[in-house]
């Protein structure tokens, strides 16, 4: 039987660490570090602030920082404290713009994974990004710009957001461009895209936040995704990882049919 979690920070909620209600009883929902005397200890805390508080504890347990942040961004929003805040606020913003693009050829390094796998110790995406940054792949792919545009592409979906997919990190290629034999390639078909723009901030936090917004918006507004290939586009706005802005392109049905 799984132990309950604090519905604010996600820590295992054993009897010894439960918070206290106003009548002196132990809280059924919150830990003593988040809640006492029937109130949150930091009532103005934000979800992003809680993630900053929790990240060092996961790092101390041996989890890489990028994986820790990813796990927290995926798990904390479903807890009661943050779910209630979200439901009481305005719904998530929709796409910032729409676009129609022709076929795109990408080359880089790739892996097969799933969102469920990425929440555990076998997560592949953080390791893939490290390999891309440190492996000299800009040279082998043929990127010539001082700040090349990099794609984090999700394609070959087994089913939908819940199934297995291919993640490829790389750059765009010309139709007749020679590609090194040890690189993976993806060809995305011509498609209509709903484009969600992140806020300006720290990588990878702004990317994870924007995916959360996409998933919530898609669930609440029946965004008709085609799953022919979605991608994060990292351009010159990402030259400084601490002040980056990223566009995420979601393949959807043609305008007029995208939204319910």
C-alpha positions in Angstrom: 0.0 0.0 0.0 1.4 3.4 -1.0 2.0 5.9 1.8 0.0 9.1 1.5 1.8 12.2 0.2 1.7 15.8 1.6 -0.7 17.5 -0.8 1.6 20.6 -0.8 5.2 19.4 -1.2 4.7 15.7 -2.0 6.8 14.2 0.8 5.7 10.8 2.3 3.1 11.6 4.9 3.8 9.4 7.9 2.0 10.1 11.2 5.2 11.6 12.7 5.4 14.4 10.1 1.7 15.3 9.7 0.8 18.9 10.2 -1.7 20.1 12.9 -5.2 21.3 12.4 -6.7 24.2 14.4 -8.3 21.8 16.8 -5.0 20.1 17.5 -5.7 17.0 15.4 -3.2 15.7 12.8 -3.8 16.8 9.3 -4.9 14.2 6.8 -3.4 16.1 3.9 -0.4 18.2 4.8 3.0 17.8 6.5 4.3 19.8 9.4 6.8 21.7 7.2 3.9 23.1 5.1 1.0 23.3 7.5 0.4 24.1 11.2 -2.6 25.4 13.3 -4.9 24.8 10.4 -3.0 27.1 8.0 -0.2 26.9 5.4 3.0 28.2 7.0 3.8 30.1 3.8 0.3 31.0 2.4 1.8 33.0 -0.5 4.0 30.2 -1.7 3.7 29.5 -5.4 4.1 26.2 -7.2 7.4 27.4 -8.7 8.6 28.4 -5.3 7.7 25.0 -3.9 9.7 23.3 -6.7 12.7 25.4 -5.7 12.3 24.3 -2.1 11.9 20.6 -2.9 14.6 20.3 -5.6 17.7 20.3 -3.2 16.1 17.5 -1.2 15.9 15.2 -4.2 19.4 16.1 -5.2 20.6 15.1 -1.8 19.0 11.7 -2.4 21.1 11.3 -5.5 18.8 12.5 -8.2 20.3 14.7 -11.0 19.0 18.3 -10.8 17.4 18.3 -14.2 15.6 15.0 -13.5 14.5 16.3 -10.1 13.0 19.5 -11.6 11.2 17.4 -14.3 9.8 15.0 -11.7 8.5 17.9 -9.5 7.0 19.8 -12.4 5.1 16.7 -13.5 4.0 15.6 -10.0 3.3 18.6 -7.8 0.6 20.3 -10.0 -1.7 17.3 -9.3 -1.5 17.8 -5.5 -4.5 19.3 -3.9 -3.0 22.6 -2.9 -1.9 23.5 -6.4 -4.8 21.8 -8.2 -7.3 23.9 -6.1 -5.3 27.1 -6.9 -5.4 26.2 -10.6 -9.1 25.5 -10.6 -9.9 28.7 -8.8 -7.9 30.8 -11.3 -8.5 31.4 -15.0 -8.0 28.5 -17.3 -4.6 28.0 -19.0 -3.8 30.3 -21.9 -4.2 28.8 -25.4 -1.7 28.9 -28.3 0.1 32.1 -28.8 -0.2 31.7 -32.6 -0.9 29.2 -35.3 1.4 28.3 -38.3 1.4 26.0 -41.3 4.9 24.5 -42.1 6.1 22.3 -44.8 8.0 19.0 -44.2 11.0 19.3 -41.8 14.0 17.0 -41.8 15.9 16.7 -38.5 19.1 14.9 -37.7 20.6 14.3 -34.3 20.6 11.7 -31.5 17.5 9.9 -30.4 15.9 7.5 -28.0 12.6 5.7 -27.4 10.8 6.7 -24.1 7.5 7.7 -22.6 6.3 10.3 -20.2 5.8 7.6 -17.5 9.4 6.5 -18.0 10.7 10.0 -17.7 9.3 10.4 -14.2 11.6 7.6 -12.8 15.2 6.6 -12.5 15.3 5.3 -16.1 14.6 8.7 -17.6 16.4 9.1 -20.9 15.8 12.7 -21.9 18.1 14.5 -19.4 21.0 12.1 -20.4 20.3 12.7 -24.1 20.5 16.5 -23.7 23.8 16.1 -21.8 25.2 13.8 -24.5 24.1 16.4 -27.2 25.7 19.3 -25.4 29.0 17.6 -24.6 29.4 15.3 -27.6 30.3 17.7 -30.4 27.2 17.0 -32.3 27.0 20.5 -33.8 30.1 19.7 -35.8 28.9 16.3 -37.0 25.4 17.6 -37.9 26.9 20.5 -39.9 25.4 23.4 -38.0 27.3 26.5 -39.1 25.6 29.3 -37.1 27.3 30.6 -34.0 24.0 30.0 -32.1 22.4 27.2 -34.2 18.7 26.5 -33.9 18.2 23.2 -31.9 15.1 21.0 -32.0 13.8 18.8 -29.2 11.4 16.7 -31.3 8.8 14.1 -30.3 7.6 11.8 -33.0 6.7 8.2 -33.9 4.1 8.2 -31.2 2.8 4.7 -30.3 -0.6 6.1 -29.4 -0.8 9.6 -27.9 0.7 11.5 -24.9 0.5 8.4 -22.8 2.3 6.1 -25.1 5.9 5.5 -26.2 7.5 8.0 -28.6 10.9 8.9 -30.1 12.7 11.9 -28.7 15.3 13.4 -31.1 17.6 16.3 -30.3 19.3 17.8 -33.3 19.1 20.4 -36.1 17.2 21.0 -39.3 18.7 19.6 -42.5 18.3 20.4 -46.2 16.7 17.9 -48.4 20.0 16.9 -50.2 22.3 17.5 -47.2 24.7 14.7 -46.3 24.0 13.3 -42.9 26.6 11.3 -40.9 25.7 7.6 -40.7 25.7 7.4 -36.9 23.0 10.1 -36.6 19.3 9.4 -36.3 16.9 11.3 -38.6 13.2 12.2 -38.5 11.1 13.6 -41.3 8.0 15.5 -40.1 5.2 15.9 -42.6 3.7 19.2 -43.6 1.4 20.2 -40.7 -0.5 22.9 -39.0 0.9 23.8 -35.6 -0.4 25.4 -32.4 2.6 27.3 -31.0 2.9 27.9 -27.3 5.6 30.4 -26.2 7.3 30.0 -22.8 8.0 32.8 -20.4 11.6 34.1 -20.2 13.5 32.2 -17.5 15.7 29.3 -16.5 16.1 26.2 -18.7 14.7 23.6 -18.5 12.1 25.1 -16.1 10.3 27.2 -18.7 10.0 24.3 -21.1 8.5 22.0 -18.4 6.1 24.8 -17.4 5.0 25.2 -21.0 4.4 21.5 -21.5 2.2 21.6 -18.3 0.2 24.4 -19.9 -0.2 22.5 -23.1 -1.3 19.3 -21.4 -3.8 21.1 -19.3 -5.1 23.2 -22.2 -5.4 20.1 -24.4 -7.4 18.3 -21.7 -9.8 21.1 -21.0 -10.3 22.4 -24.5 -10.0 19.2 -26.6 -7.1 20.4 -28.6 -7.1 18.0 -31.6 -3.5 16.9 -31.8 -2.4 14.8 -34.7 0.8 13.3 -33.1 2.6 13.5 -36.4 5.5 15.2 -34.6 5.8 18.0 -32.0 9.0 20.0 -31.2 10.6 22.5 -28.9 12.6 25.1 -30.9 15.6 26.6 -29.2 17.0 29.6 -31.1 19.1 32.7 -30.3 16.7 33.5 -27.3 18.3 30.5 -25.6 21.9 31.7 -25.7 21.7 32.5 -22.0 20.2 29.4 -20.2 19.2 31.6 -17.3 17.1 33.9 -19.5 15.7 31.7 -22.2 12.4 31.7 -24.1 11.3 28.6 -26.1 8.5 28.0 -28.6 6.8 24.6 -28.5 5.1 23.5 -31.8 2.1 21.1 -31.4 0.9 19.4 -34.6 -2.9 19.9 -34.8 -5.7 19.5 -37.3 -6.2 22.4 -39.7 -7.5 25.7 -38.4 -11.3 25.6 -38.0 -11.0 22.0 -36.7 -8.3 22.4 -34.0 -10.6 23.2 -31.1 -13.8 21.9 -29.9 
